[in-house]
Amino acid sequence: MTARDAMIRLLRYAVEQQASDLHLIVGVPPIIRVHGELFTVPSDKLNAEQVRALCSSLLNEKQLSEFERNGYLCVGLTHPELGYFRITLYRHRGNMEAAIRIGRQYLMSLEETGLPEIVKELTRKSTGLVLIVGPTGSGKTTTMYAMIDFINRERRCKIVTVEDPVEYFHENRLSVIVQQEVGTDVPSFSQALIQILRQDPDVICIGEMRDLETIATALLAAETGHLVIATLHTGRAAETINRIIDVFPPYQQQQVRVQLAAVLEGIICQRLLPRIDKPGRVLAYEILLATPAIRSMIREGKPEAMINNVIEMSRSEGMVLLENCLKELYEQGIISYDVALAHAENPARIRD
């Protein structure tokens, strides 16, 4: 068996196991990540020569030369049967190793994510900013893709995305979708956004708001008549507001508060938690909606605790506090008490 055949066999196994990632590391068998946990592939330990041969089998001469020159490489690969893979090569103790992100074979609908109906109403907005937040591996991209698919099936518009990497290629249905990948199609999120504004988009999806320039351009896009859906690495909905404002220098922050209060439509905060009722994970969420009361609190710089209180008192409007969602999942026997407590910022809300 050639190294290329062995590599395709490994990728096929990872896809069949519904893995999100495949890791090739010297000294251990191949490793896959399934439902957030790492498992070894039934195989022998890999030595440095084997890892290099497997990784090199996916590269052309130009890519291999680039890796040798820089010691790092990130490239995309599309296999006719297995789909799309994002391959990140790096050096570890002088050896070539790889982390391979496996593209999505299946697109989850908004109903299947487990998010409440109010998220559909956020997706139907024609302008404004909708944020999907949470730690790495919390399903933010899954939610963003489900929202894109919902729009694609419901209305005629142009959707432009900028992602790193593109994990699933959408088919054009009612909408036209342009998906751009950082490093392949565009140099960075911030530069891509400037270009996107000239492409006549209706909806702009940002895979990750990483820096001041990207956040500033996203706010401008939402302000100038676009629906902007973006992900951000923050813990809670209220924390997200301060995180965005704190990115800017002090002399700009009040202006940004006013701008954010005007364009924000909602924040979806996510966690993927281990289930106890069956294998897999379940989504826990927090929903903040930009009601007049929330907009006023953003402008006035009210503390996170006050915003959380408004979320809790606004259940009838569709808002959900994370602790209430955790408590409900625990009471339904879906997650353990310890898991609920571990993810609650205010454990007293779980114990009550």
N, C-alpha and C positions, 0 to 999 in steps of 0.2 A: 504494500500500500504506500502510495506517495504521500509526502507531507501535506500536499493540497487535499488529497482524498481524506486524510485523517482529520484535517482541520474542518472540512465540510461536514464530516461525520459528527464532530464535536458540536458544531453550530446546530446541526439538525437535532441532536440530543437536547441541547439547551432549549430550542424552540418547542420540542415535544413536551418538555417538562414545565413549559410556561415560565421559563426563567426571564428575569429582566436583564441579567448581566452574566458574562462568562469571564473568568479570570484565569490567566496562564502565568503561573509563578514558579520559579525554579525551586525544586526541593519538595514540592507537594503535588498531588494529582490535580487535574483541572477542577476548578471550583465554580459552581453556579449559585446565583442568588434567586431564591423563590420565596415570594411573599415576605420579602425583607430579610430572610435568613439565609446563611451560607451553607451549602452542602457540597461534599466532594463527589466528583463523577467516579463511578466504578472504573478505576484505571490505575496504572502504576504511577509512581512519582515521576515527575518530569525533570530531566536534567537540562542544563543550560543549552546544549546543542539541540535538544528536542524542541524546547520553547522557541528558540531562534528559527528553526526550520518551519515550525507551524506558523509563526507570525510572518516570516518572510514569504511564505507561500501565498499570502493575500496581497502582497505588494508588487508593484512594478519597479523597474530599475530606478526611475526618478524618485519614487517615494522612499526606496531603501537608501538611496544616497542622501536624501534629506534627513532621514533618521540618523544616519552615521554622522552627519555634519552637526546636527542640533541635539541629538540624544533624546529627542521627543518628536512624536508625530501623531496627528489626529486626522483620520481620513474616513470617508464613507464607502460602504460596499453594498451593492445590491445584487442579490442572488435571485435568479429567475423563479426558483421554487420556495426559497426560505424567506425572502424579503430583504429588508434593509438592516444593516449593521453599522454602528459607529465604533471604529477601532482606535483606541488610544494606546500608543506604544511608548514605553519609557524605559529608563535604565535603573537597575537595582543591583548594587554591588558589581557594576560593570556589565551585567547581563541584560539582554533584551527581555522585557516582560510585557504583558498586554492586559488591558481592561476593555472588554467588548460589550457595548450596550446593544441589546437586541431590540430591533424595531417591533412595534405592536402589530400583531397579526389580526387583532380584533378591536374594533372601536366600540367603546362602552357608551350607551345612551345616558342622558341625564337621569332617567328613571333608574337605571341600573347602578348608578354611582351611590344611591342612597341619600342624595341631597334632597332637601324639601322643595316643594313646588315653587316657592318664592324665587328660587334661582332661575326658573324659566322666565319670570317677569323681569329679572335683571338682564337676562340675555336678550329680551325683546326691546330693550332701550335703544333708541337711535343715536344718542350721544351720551357722553359722560365716561367715567372711569369705574371699572369693576375690577377689584383686586382679588386674586386667589393666593392665600398665604399659608405658610406652614413650614415645618422643617423639611430637610431633604428626605425623599422617599415617602411623602405623605399623600401622594396622588394628585398633586397640583396640575401636572401635565395632563393626566387622565381627565380631570374636570375641564381644563381649557379645551381639549379636543372634543369633549362631549358638547360643550357650548358652541364650538365652531360647527359641529355636525347639526346641532339644533337649528342654528341660523341658516345653514346650508339647505336644510329641508323645508324651511318655513318662509323664507323671503328672498327676493332677488336683490343681491347686492354684491359688491366686490370686497372680499376678505383678503387682507395681506398679513402674513405672519413673518416674524423673524425669530428663529429658534436655534438652539445650540445643545444637542443636535435636533434635526427633524426626525421624530420617532415614528411618525405615521403619515402617509401621503393621502390626503383627502381627494375624493372624486368630486368633480363639479356636478352639482345637482341644480337647485334653483340659483345658487350663487356661483360666482367665479372665485376660485381660491388660488392665490399665489403664495407659495411657501419658500422663504429664503433662509438659507443656513449660514450661520456665522462661520467664517473661515473658508467657505466654499463659494458662496454667492456674494457675501458682504463682509467687510473687514471687522465690524463690531456692531453691537446693538445700537449705540448712539448714532453712528453714521448711517446705519440702515434706516433708522426712523426718519432722519432728515430726507432721505431719498424716497421713502414710502409716502410721505406727505405730498410728493409730486406725482404720485401714481394713481390719483383719483380713487382712494380707498373709501369705503363706507365703514368698515370694521378693521381695526388694527389689533393684532394679537402679539404680545411681547413675551417670549419665553422666559425672560428674567430681567427685572429692573435692577441692574447692578451698580449704577453709578449716577452721579449728579446729572450728567448730560442726558442720560437715558430717561431719568425721572422727569427732568425739566421738559424734554420734548414730548413725553407722554402726556403731561399735564396740558401742554400747548395743544396737542392733537385733540384731546378731550374737550378743550375750550373752544376749538374752532370747528366743531360740528361732527366729530367722529366718535364712534363707540370704541373705546380702548379697553381691551381685556388683557391683564398682565399678571404675572406671578412674582412673588417676593418672598424671600426667606425671613419671615418674622414669626413670632410665636402666637400672638393674639391679635384680634381685630383692633382693639384700642391702641396696643403697642405699635401697630403698623402706621397709624397716623403720626405718632411722634417720630418714628423711624424715618419717614419720608421727609418731615420738616427738618429734622436734625442733620440731614445730608447737606443742607444748604448753609451758607455762612450766616452768622447772626443777623446781619443787616438786611437779609432777604427773607428771614423766616416769617415775619408777620404777613408779608405779601404772599408767601407761599401758603400760609394758613387760609387766607381769604380765597386764594385760587383753588386749593384743595377742597375747601368747604363748598365751593360753587360747582365743581365738576364731579365730585365723588358720588357714585350711585349706591355702591355697596361693597362690603368686604366679606369674603368667604374664607374662614379659617379652618384648616383641616388637620386631622390626625388619622393615621391608619393603625389600628390597635389589634393585637392578637385576640382571636375569638376563643371562647371556651365551650361553645355549643357545637362547633364543628370546625374542621380544618380551615385555615385561611385567616383573613383580617377583615375588620369592619371599619367603616368610616365614622369617625366622630367629628362634629363640626360646630362652628360658631358663625352666626350670621349677623352682620351689622348692616342696617339700611340707613341711607342718608336722609333721614326725616328732618323737618325743620329744627327739631330740638338737637339732633346730632350735628347738623351744620353749624348751629349757633355755638355749640360746645367746641367744635374744631376751631372756629374763628377766635374764640376767647381763650383757647389753650387750657381747657379744663383738664384735670388729672384723669388718668386711665380708670381709676376706681369709680369716678362719677359716670364715665361713659359706660362702664360695665353695669352699673346700676340701671341706667336707662335701657340698655339691652335687655336686662332681666325683666324690667317692667313693661316692655313693649312686645310681649309674646303675641298679642292679638294682631300686631302689625306685621308679624312674620319674622321678628328677630329671635335669635336663639343664643343663649349664653352657653359656652362650652361645658361648664360644670353641670348644667341642667341636662345637656345631651349625654354626658358621661353617666350621670345618675340614672337616666332612663335606660341606657344600654345595660347597666349593672342590674337594675331591677327586672329587666327582661331576661336575664340570664345569658346575655351575649358576651359580656366581658367580666373579668373578675373584679372583686372589690379593690384588690391591691393595684390593678391596672388603672382603675378609675381614680383612685387617690393619687397615683404617681403622675397623672396628667392634669390634675386639677391645680390651678393656681391658688384657689381658696378651698382646701379640703373640707372646711366646715360645711360648705354647700352640699357636699356628698354625704356627710354624716347626718345632716339634719333630716 
